[in-house]
Structure formats: C-alpha cells, structure tokens
Amino acid sequence: MGPSDDLPHPPRRVLVTGTSGSGKTTLARFVADALGLPRVELDSLFHGPQWTPRPEFEADVRRFARGAAWVAEWQYSSVRPLLLERADTLVWLDHPRHLVMRRVVVRTAVRRFRRQVLWNGNVEPPLRTVLTDPEHLLRWAWRSHRRTGERVRGVLAGEHADRLAVVRLRGQREVERWRSGPLRRAAERGEESVR
C-alpha cells in the first residue's frame, strides 16, 4: 500500500519500521495519538543503565504484545517475530539513505551537545566514538539501511502477507500525505465505531 491507500481494517496493533533516523519513534507517537492507542518505545525497554541490555526485555515485549491494542517500532531481532505475529499493520519508512543519515547525524549531535538523558539515564557517547566504535549508531545506520527493505519484502512474501496491512512511505512528503489522508480517515472510522 502507498501513502494514499486507505487501510483495509481499523489498525489496532501497529508496527513502524525503518532504519535508525528514519523517524520511527516520531511516527509511532503520531499514530498512537491519532488512533488513541497505547505506545511502547522499544528502546526504553531494551536499554538499561550504561547502555546494557535489560534482561527483562523479551518478557516485557511479550507482555505488551499480548494486549489488544498498541503501537511500537519493529526493531530488535530477538522480538521481531513475536511482534509481527501479533501486528495487524506495518508502516515501512523507506526513506533514501541521504535523508536518514542527515537526520541521524543531526539527532545524535544535538543529543550529545545537550547531554540529553535518554533511556534509563543513558546519554549519547562522545562524538569521537563514531571513529572507534564499530557499533556506533551512525555506522549502524549506514550499514543497516538496506536490511529493513529486505526484512519487509520477506514479510510480504511470507505467511503474514494475507492478514497484515503493509504501508510503504518513501520520503517525508509521503509520510505527511499518509498522516493527513488514510491515517486520519482510519481514526475517524474508529471514532464512529465507538459511538
């Protein structure tokens, strides 16, 4: 589906996917607000103090995924299958690499200079670590850009394709068109069904 296509059903369990810097968290927040659904930020469940993975992560994801309604990012390989099994809608932010890299560089620099506290007391590491840490977010975003598309194409060719609405948005203009069109109409239909 594209940015102008109406959703085939009222979204209740929505995943937003894209590479780092694509705007997953921002769009997930907007979708949750528009549809009146709870939102779960996976980064807040995954990252413990000093960027260590929380041992409770997978159990926490299983717990919220059993719920009737939610919005979350589709990330972290250990929980992707679980989330996909429960989701009814997948929104794919398929932005060009140059857009994603510009966003992730600006976001990382702003967070670092402001010493913005992220999940569980963590802050972005010094910018010089982009040169020394092979897993630095900027390097990860560059390397993993292509993989998101491969994963989504696997979903479209797999067992979930017949029940999962997949929306592909290429660039911010398409995101805005989808937000003001199909998403808004889905939210209005949801409000009417509650009345």
N, C-alpha and C positions, 0 to 999 in steps of 0.2 A: 504494500500500500504506500501511497505517496502523501504529500502534505495537504492535498485537497480531498482525499478519500475519507468518507465517513466510516467510523468504526462499526464493525458488524454486530457488536454487542456492547452493553454498558461495561466499561472497564472496572474491575474490582481488585485485581491483583496485577499490578503494573511493574514491569522492569524497564529501566532505562540503561542502555549500553552505549559505549563509545570509548575511545582511548582516553587516557588521562588528559585533562584540559579541554575536553570536548563540550563540557557543560552538563554532565550527567546529574550532578547534585543540584544545580540550579533548576534544570528542567524537572527533576523528580519533585523538588519542592513546589514548583508551579503546578504540576499535575495533581499532587496531593491536595493543594489548596483549592484548585478548580473543582475537583471531584469530591471534596470533603472526605478524603481517605487519610488514614494514618501513614506517616512516612518513617522509614527506618534508614538511617545512614550507616551503611556497612562499615565505613572507615572507623566510625566511633565504636563499633562492636569488635573490630579486628585489632586496633592498635591499643596496646597497654602502655604504661609509663615507659619512657625511653625507647619508644617505637618497638617494643617487644610484642609479639602476637599474644593475644589473650587466650588462655586455654579453653575458656567458655564460649569462644566464638561460634563454633559449629552448633553447639546446643542452643545458643541464643537465636541463631538463624532458623534452626528447626522449629523453635517455639513460635516465633512470629510468622513463619511461613505457613503454619497450620491455621492461622487466622483467616477470617472470611474476606478481609479487605486490607490492602496495604500497597505502598509504592516504595520501591528500593532500586538501587543501582545493581546491574548484573555484572558483578566482578567477583574476584577471588575464586580460583579454580576449584577449591575444595567444596564450595557451596553452590556453584553454578547449576549443576544438575538438579539439586533439590529445589532451588528457586524456579527453574524452568518447568519442573513437574507441576508446580502449583500456579504458575502465572497464566493469565488469560490474554495479556497484551505485552508486547515487547516493542519499545521505541528505540530505534537504532540511529544514533547521531553519527552519521557517516560524513564527517567534515574533511576537507582537504588537509593534508599534513601541515602546510604552512600556517593555516588558521589555528590548528590545535597547538602547534609549537609556539606560536606567538602568545596564545592565551596562557599556556602552562609556564612559559618563561616569566611573563608579567606577574602572574599569580604567585609563583614561587618567590620572585624578588620582593614583591610587596609584603608577603607574609614574613619573609626573613628580616627585612628592614624594620618592619613594625613589631617584630618579635611576637607575632600573633600566636596566642595559645590555641592549639588545635585539640585533638582528642586526648583526653587523659593527661593533660599537662605538657604535651609534646609541642615543640616549636621546630620550624624548618632548620636543618643544619646549615652551617656556613656555606655560602655560595661556592667557595673553592672546592667543596666536596664533589661538585659535578665532574671535576677532573680526576678525583681519586677513588670515588665510589662507583663501581660498575653498575650498581643497582640504583643509583641516584634517579629521582623522579624524571628529570629531563632526559636522561639517557634511556630510561624505561619507556617514556612516551614516544621517543623516536623509533626505538626497536619494535614496540608492540602495535604501532599504528595499523599495520596490515592485518594483524591477527584478529581483531574484532570482526572485520568483514568475513574472514574465514569461518569464525565461530557462528555468525548469523547465517551464512549460507549453509552451514551444516545443519542448523535448526530447520531451515526451510526445506531441506532435503530429507529430514528425519521424521520420526514418529509424532512429533508435536505439531507439525505443519498444519494439519487439518483443524486443530482447535485453537491455535494461537494466532491472534492478530499481530502481524509484524508491520510496523510503520517505519519507513526509511526516510530520514531527513538529511539532506545534503546542503549544509551551509545555514547560516543564521536566518536568511530570508525564508527558507522553507520551515524552519522552526517556528518563526513568527506566524507564518500562514497557517500552520497546523494548530498552533495555540489559539488563534483567533477564529478558526473555522471548525474543523472536526472535533477538537477537544472541547471547545465552547459548546457546540451542539450536543456532544455526549453529556456534558454537565447539565445542560438544560433538560435533556431527556431524563436524566437521573432524578432531577428535582421534580419533574412531572410525575414520575412513577412513585415517588414517596407521598405525594398528595392524595 
